Amino acid sequence: MLTGAGFVLEANYEAVAKYVDPFSKGILGILVAYLYRLVTFRAEPASRPD
């Protein structure tokens, strides 16, 4: 089933890419922003009760 869908979509690659490309770039941007947050995040030390 997936192979057949691949053959159909390959024949219309330009049409499919026109719609998928903006979403894939958006997801890539979100992933890069999340990875940046992971790298630069500094946890605050836990406060100890006195």
PyMOL Python script that loads the backbone (N, CA, C, O; Angstrom):
from pymol import cmd

cmd.read_pdbstr("""\
ATOM      1  N   MET A   1       0.826  -1.193   0.000  1.00  0.00           N
ATOM      2  CA  MET A   1       0.000   0.000   0.000  1.00  0.00           C
ATOM      3  C   MET A   1       0.866   1.252   0.000  1.00  0.00           C
ATOM      4  O   MET A   1       0.631   2.165  -0.791  1.00  0.00           O
ATOM      5  N   LEU A   2       1.872   1.305   0.883  1.00  0.00           N
ATOM      6  CA  LEU A   2       2.742   2.477   0.916  1.00  0.00           C
ATOM      7  C   LEU A   2       3.570   2.598  -0.355  1.00  0.00           C
ATOM      8  O   LEU A   2       3.856   3.707  -0.808  1.00  0.00           O
ATOM      9  N   THR A   3       3.950   1.482  -0.924  1.00  0.00           N
ATOM     10  CA  THR A   3       4.706   1.511  -2.177  1.00  0.00           C
ATOM     11  C   THR A   3       3.871   2.113  -3.287  1.00  0.00           C
ATOM     12  O   THR A   3       4.361   2.929  -4.068  1.00  0.00           O
ATOM     13  N   GLY A   4       2.628   1.720  -3.359  1.00  0.00           N
ATOM     14  CA  GLY A   4       1.736   2.277  -4.376  1.00  0.00           C
ATOM     15  C   GLY A   4       1.523   3.767  -4.189  1.00  0.00           C
ATOM     16  O   GLY A   4       1.496   4.521  -5.162  1.00  0.00           O
ATOM     17  N   ALA A   5       1.371   4.195  -2.942  1.00  0.00           N
ATOM     18  CA  ALA A   5       1.218   5.630  -2.670  1.00  0.00           C
ATOM     19  C   ALA A   5       2.490   6.380  -3.059  1.00  0.00           C
ATOM     20  O   ALA A   5       2.428   7.504  -3.558  1.00  0.00           O
ATOM     21  N   GLY A   6       3.644   5.752  -2.827  1.00  0.00           N
ATOM     22  CA  GLY A   6       4.908   6.380  -3.211  1.00  0.00           C
ATOM     23  C   GLY A   6       5.005   6.585  -4.708  1.00  0.00           C
ATOM     24  O   GLY A   6       5.462   7.635  -5.160  1.00  0.00           O
ATOM     25  N   PHE A   7       4.582   5.598  -5.485  1.00  0.00           N
ATOM     26  CA  PHE A   7       4.615   5.743  -6.939  1.00  0.00           C
ATOM     27  C   PHE A   7       3.667   6.837  -7.409  1.00  0.00           C
ATOM     28  O   PHE A   7       4.008   7.599  -8.314  1.00  0.00           O
ATOM     29  N   VAL A   8       2.496   6.928  -6.818  1.00  0.00           N
ATOM     30  CA  VAL A   8       1.527   7.956  -7.215  1.00  0.00           C
ATOM     31  C   VAL A   8       2.042   9.342  -6.849  1.00  0.00           C
ATOM     32  O   VAL A   8       1.954  10.274  -7.648  1.00  0.00           O
ATOM     33  N   LEU A   9       2.584   9.476  -5.634  1.00  0.00           N
ATOM     34  CA  LEU A   9       3.070  10.784  -5.197  1.00  0.00           C
ATOM     35  C   LEU A   9       4.329  11.193  -5.940  1.00  0.00           C
ATOM     36  O   LEU A   9       4.548  12.382  -6.174  1.00  0.00           O
ATOM     37  N   GLU A  10       5.154  10.239  -6.313  1.00  0.00           N
ATOM     38  CA  GLU A  10       6.374  10.569  -7.056  1.00  0.00           C
ATOM     39  C   GLU A  10       6.033  11.179  -8.410  1.00  0.00           C
ATOM     40  O   GLU A  10       6.720  12.083  -8.884  1.00  0.00           O
ATOM     41  N   ALA A  11       4.987  10.687  -9.013  1.00  0.00           N
ATOM     42  CA  ALA A  11       4.576  11.219 -10.309  1.00  0.00           C
ATOM     43  C   ALA A  11       4.111  12.666 -10.182  1.00  0.00           C
ATOM     44  O   ALA A  11       4.206  13.429 -11.143  1.00  0.00           O
ATOM     45  N   ASN A  12       3.614  13.051  -9.020  1.00  0.00           N
ATOM     46  CA  ASN A  12       3.128  14.412  -8.785  1.00  0.00           C
ATOM     47  C   ASN A  12       3.982  15.129  -7.734  1.00  0.00           C
ATOM     48  O   ASN A  12       3.454  15.866  -6.901  1.00  0.00           O
ATOM     49  N   TYR A  13       5.295  14.914  -7.774  1.00  0.00           N
ATOM     50  CA  TYR A  13       6.178  15.427  -6.730  1.00  0.00           C
ATOM     51  C   TYR A  13       6.083  16.948  -6.592  1.00  0.00           C
ATOM     52  O   TYR A  13       6.014  17.459  -5.475  1.00  0.00           O
ATOM     53  N   GLU A  14       6.077  17.665  -7.694  1.00  0.00           N
ATOM     54  CA  GLU A  14       6.043  19.129  -7.637  1.00  0.00           C
ATOM     55  C   GLU A  14       4.772  19.627  -6.954  1.00  0.00           C
ATOM     56  O   GLU A  14       4.816  20.564  -6.157  1.00  0.00           O
ATOM     57  N   ALA A  15       3.643  18.998  -7.270  1.00  0.00           N
ATOM     58  CA  ALA A  15       2.373  19.415  -6.670  1.00  0.00           C
ATOM     59  C   ALA A  15       2.357  19.111  -5.175  1.00  0.00           C
ATOM     60  O   ALA A  15       1.876  19.923  -4.385  1.00  0.00           O
ATOM     61  N   VAL A  16       2.871  17.966  -4.783  1.00  0.00           N
ATOM     62  CA  VAL A  16       2.903  17.586  -3.375  1.00  0.00           C
ATOM     63  C   VAL A  16       3.880  18.485  -2.618  1.00  0.00           C
ATOM     64  O   VAL A  16       3.573  18.948  -1.519  1.00  0.00           O
ATOM     65  N   ALA A  17       5.048  18.731  -3.198  1.00  0.00           N
ATOM     66  CA  ALA A  17       6.078  19.547  -2.550  1.00  0.00           C
ATOM     67  C   ALA A  17       5.578  20.969  -2.309  1.00  0.00           C
ATOM     68  O   ALA A  17       5.962  21.602  -1.325  1.00  0.00           O
ATOM     69  N   LYS A  18       4.738  21.467  -3.184  1.00  0.00           N
ATOM     70  CA  LYS A  18       4.207  22.827  -3.037  1.00  0.00           C
ATOM     71  C   LYS A  18       3.421  22.973  -1.730  1.00  0.00           C
ATOM     72  O   LYS A  18       3.446  24.037  -1.112  1.00  0.00           O
ATOM     73  N   TYR A  19       2.735  21.931  -1.312  1.00  0.00           N
ATOM     74  CA  TYR A  19       1.929  21.979  -0.096  1.00  0.00           C
ATOM     75  C   TYR A  19       2.691  21.510   1.141  1.00  0.00           C
ATOM     76  O   TYR A  19       2.456  22.018   2.237  1.00  0.00           O
ATOM     77  N   VAL A  20       3.589  20.560   0.983  1.00  0.00           N
ATOM     78  CA  VAL A  20       4.291  19.974   2.123  1.00  0.00           C
ATOM     79  C   VAL A  20       5.474  20.836   2.563  1.00  0.00           C
ATOM     80  O   VAL A  20       5.793  20.880   3.751  1.00  0.00           O
ATOM     81  N   ASP A  21       6.122  21.513   1.634  1.00  0.00           N
ATOM     82  CA  ASP A  21       7.341  22.262   1.929  1.00  0.00           C
ATOM     83  C   ASP A  21       7.171  23.300   3.039  1.00  0.00           C
ATOM     84  O   ASP A  21       8.014  23.337   3.936  1.00  0.00           O
ATOM     85  N   PRO A  22       6.139  24.141   3.039  1.00  0.00           N
ATOM     86  CA  PRO A  22       6.000  25.107   4.143  1.00  0.00           C
ATOM     87  C   PRO A  22       5.848  24.438   5.509  1.00  0.00           C
ATOM     88  O   PRO A  22       6.388  24.930   6.500  1.00  0.00           O
ATOM     89  N   PHE A  23       5.126  23.336   5.571  1.00  0.00           N
ATOM     90  CA  PHE A  23       4.954  22.635   6.844  1.00  0.00           C
ATOM     91  C   PHE A  23       6.259  22.019   7.320  1.00  0.00           C
ATOM     92  O   PHE A  23       6.575  22.065   8.509  1.00  0.00           O
ATOM     93  N   SER A  24       7.014  21.446   6.400  1.00  0.00           N
ATOM     94  CA  SER A  24       8.279  20.827   6.793  1.00  0.00           C
ATOM     95  C   SER A  24       9.275  21.874   7.274  1.00  0.00           C
ATOM     96  O   SER A  24      10.045  21.612   8.198  1.00  0.00           O
ATOM     97  N   LYS A  25       9.271  23.046   6.665  1.00  0.00           N
ATOM     98  CA  LYS A  25      10.159  24.118   7.128  1.00  0.00           C
ATOM     99  C   LYS A  25       9.726  24.627   8.494  1.00  0.00           C
ATOM    100  O   LYS A  25      10.569  24.952   9.331  1.00  0.00           O
ATOM    101  N   GLY A  26       8.433  24.699   8.724  1.00  0.00           N
ATOM    102  CA  GLY A  26       7.935  25.117  10.037  1.00  0.00           C
ATOM    103  C   GLY A  26       8.305  24.134  11.124  1.00  0.00           C
ATOM    104  O   GLY A  26       8.718  24.535  12.212  1.00  0.00           O
ATOM    105  N   ILE A  27       8.160  22.855  10.844  1.00  0.00           N
ATOM    106  CA  ILE A  27       8.524  21.831  11.819  1.00  0.00           C
ATOM    107  C   ILE A  27      10.021  21.859  12.086  1.00  0.00           C
ATOM    108  O   ILE A  27      10.448  21.690  13.228  1.00  0.00           O
ATOM    109  N   LEU A  28      10.822  22.070  11.050  1.00  0.00           N
ATOM    110  CA  LEU A  28      12.269  22.170  11.228  1.00  0.00           C
ATOM    111  C   LEU A  28      12.616  23.375  12.097  1.00  0.00           C
ATOM    112  O   LEU A  28      13.495  23.282  12.954  1.00  0.00           O
ATOM    113  N   GLY A  29      11.943  24.496  11.889  1.00  0.00           N
ATOM    114  CA  GLY A  29      12.173  25.682  12.718  1.00  0.00           C
ATOM    115  C   GLY A  29      11.826  25.440  14.175  1.00  0.00           C
ATOM    116  O   GLY A  29      12.562  25.861  15.068  1.00  0.00           O
ATOM    117  N   ILE A  30      10.722  24.772  14.418  1.00  0.00           N
ATOM    118  CA  ILE A  30      10.331  24.457  15.798  1.00  0.00           C
ATOM    119  C   ILE A  30      11.352  23.531  16.438  1.00  0.00           C
ATOM    120  O   ILE A  30      11.694  23.703  17.608  1.00  0.00           O
ATOM    121  N   LEU A  31      11.841  22.557  15.691  1.00  0.00           N
ATOM    122  CA  LEU A  31      12.849  21.630  16.204  1.00  0.00           C
ATOM    123  C   LEU A  31      14.142  22.355  16.548  1.00  0.00           C
ATOM    124  O   LEU A  31      14.737  22.092  17.593  1.00  0.00           O
ATOM    125  N   VAL A  32      14.582  23.258  15.691  1.00  0.00           N
ATOM    126  CA  VAL A  32      15.806  24.023  15.950  1.00  0.00           C
ATOM    127  C   VAL A  32      15.621  24.899  17.182  1.00  0.00           C
ATOM    128  O   VAL A  32      16.524  24.983  18.014  1.00  0.00           O
ATOM    129  N   ALA A  33      14.476  25.549  17.314  1.00  0.00           N
ATOM    130  CA  ALA A  33      14.220  26.394  18.487  1.00  0.00           C
ATOM    131  C   ALA A  33      14.209  25.564  19.763  1.00  0.00           C
ATOM    132  O   ALA A  33      14.727  26.009  20.787  1.00  0.00           O
ATOM    133  N   TYR A  34      13.639  24.386  19.723  1.00  0.00           N
ATOM    134  CA  TYR A  34      13.600  23.512  20.899  1.00  0.00           C
ATOM    135  C   TYR A  34      14.998  23.035  21.273  1.00  0.00           C
ATOM    136  O   TYR A  34      15.359  23.015  22.449  1.00  0.00           O
ATOM    137  N   LEU A  35      15.785  22.650  20.268  1.00  0.00           N
ATOM    138  CA  LEU A  35      17.155  22.226  20.548  1.00  0.00           C
ATOM    139  C   LEU A  35      17.980  23.375  21.124  1.00  0.00           C
ATOM    140  O   LEU A  35      18.800  23.158  22.017  1.00  0.00           O
ATOM    141  N   TYR A  36      17.775  24.590  20.625  1.00  0.00           N
ATOM    142  CA  TYR A  36      18.463  25.760  21.173  1.00  0.00           C
ATOM    143  C   TYR A  36      18.078  25.954  22.636  1.00  0.00           C
ATOM    144  O   TYR A  36      18.934  26.247  23.471  1.00  0.00           O
ATOM    145  N   ARG A  37      16.808  25.793  22.945  1.00  0.00           N
ATOM    146  CA  ARG A  37      16.352  25.933  24.328  1.00  0.00           C
ATOM    147  C   ARG A  37      16.977  24.869  25.219  1.00  0.00           C
ATOM    148  O   ARG A  37      17.364  25.162  26.351  1.00  0.00           O
ATOM    149  N   LEU A  38      17.083  23.646  24.728  1.00  0.00           N
ATOM    150  CA  LEU A  38      17.696  22.583  25.511  1.00  0.00           C
ATOM    151  C   LEU A  38      19.165  22.880  25.812  1.00  0.00           C
ATOM    152  O   LEU A  38      19.646  22.615  26.914  1.00  0.00           O
ATOM    153  N   VAL A  39      19.862  23.423  24.837  1.00  0.00           N
ATOM    154  CA  VAL A  39      21.286  23.689  25.002  1.00  0.00           C
ATOM    155  C   VAL A  39      21.518  24.873  25.928  1.00  0.00           C
ATOM    156  O   VAL A  39      22.465  24.857  26.715  1.00  0.00           O
ATOM    157  N   THR A  40      20.683  25.890  25.854  1.00  0.00           N
ATOM    158  CA  THR A  40      20.924  27.121  26.605  1.00  0.00           C
ATOM    159  C   THR A  40      20.180  27.191  27.927  1.00  0.00           C
ATOM    160  O   THR A  40      20.360  28.159  28.666  1.00  0.00           O
ATOM    161  N   PHE A  41      19.359  26.217  28.253  1.00  0.00           N
ATOM    162  CA  PHE A  41      18.558  26.265  29.469  1.00  0.00           C
ATOM    163  C   PHE A  41      19.439  26.047  30.695  1.00  0.00           C
ATOM    164  O   PHE A  41      20.260  25.130  30.738  1.00  0.00           O
ATOM    165  N   ARG A  42      19.250  26.903  31.681  1.00  0.00           N
ATOM    166  CA  ARG A  42      19.961  26.753  32.949  1.00  0.00           C
ATOM    167  C   ARG A  42      18.929  26.614  34.055  1.00  0.00           C
ATOM    168  O   ARG A  42      18.142  27.523  34.318  1.00  0.00           O
ATOM    169  N   ALA A  43      18.954  25.483  34.677  1.00  0.00           N
ATOM    170  CA  ALA A  43      18.009  25.239  35.761  1.00  0.00           C
ATOM    171  C   ALA A  43      18.418  26.045  36.997  1.00  0.00           C
ATOM    172  O   ALA A  43      19.599  26.153  37.330  1.00  0.00           O
ATOM    173  N   GLU A  44      17.419  26.598  37.657  1.00  0.00           N
ATOM    174  CA  GLU A  44      17.696  27.311  38.896  1.00  0.00           C
ATOM    175  C   GLU A  44      17.917  26.284  40.008  1.00  0.00           C
ATOM    176  O   GLU A  44      17.237  25.259  40.062  1.00  0.00           O
ATOM    177  N   PRO A  45      18.868  26.567  40.886  1.00  0.00           N
ATOM    178  CA  PRO A  45      19.074  25.607  41.982  1.00  0.00           C
ATOM    179  C   PRO A  45      17.839  25.504  42.844  1.00  0.00           C
ATOM    180  O   PRO A  45      17.146  26.495  43.073  1.00  0.00           O
ATOM    181  N   ALA A  46      17.569  24.334  43.310  1.00  0.00           N
ATOM    182  CA  ALA A  46      16.405  24.100  44.155  1.00  0.00           C
ATOM    183  C   ALA A  46      16.619  24.831  45.479  1.00  0.00           C
ATOM    184  O   ALA A  46      17.688  24.745  46.084  1.00  0.00           O
ATOM    185  N   SER A  47      15.604  25.539  45.911  1.00  0.00           N
ATOM    186  CA  SER A  47      15.724  26.253  47.181  1.00  0.00           C
ATOM    187  C   SER A  47      15.536  25.280  48.337  1.00  0.00           C
ATOM    188  O   SER A  47      14.660  24.416  48.307  1.00  0.00           O
ATOM    189  N   ARG A  48      16.355  25.434  49.332  1.00  0.00           N
ATOM    190  CA  ARG A  48      16.267  24.552  50.508  1.00  0.00           C
ATOM    191  C   ARG A  48      15.441  25.231  51.573  1.00  0.00           C
ATOM    192  O   ARG A  48      15.618  26.419  51.843  1.00  0.00           O
ATOM    193  N   PRO A  49      14.546  24.488  52.176  1.00  0.00           N
ATOM    194  CA  PRO A  49      13.783  25.097  53.280  1.00  0.00           C
ATOM    195  C   PRO A  49      14.705  25.335  54.477  1.00  0.00           C
ATOM    196  O   PRO A  49      15.517  24.483  54.838  1.00  0.00           O
ATOM    197  N   ASP A  50      14.561  26.487  55.066  1.00  0.00           N
ATOM    198  CA  ASP A  50      15.418  26.850  56.207  1.00  0.00           C
ATOM    199  C   ASP A  50      14.877  26.323  57.501  1.00  0.00           C
ATOM    200  O   ASP A  50      15.476  26.539  58.554  1.00  0.00           O
TER     201      ASP A  50
END
""", "prot")
cmd.dss("prot")
cmd.show_as("cartoon", "prot")
cmd.util.cbc("prot")
cmd.orient("prot")
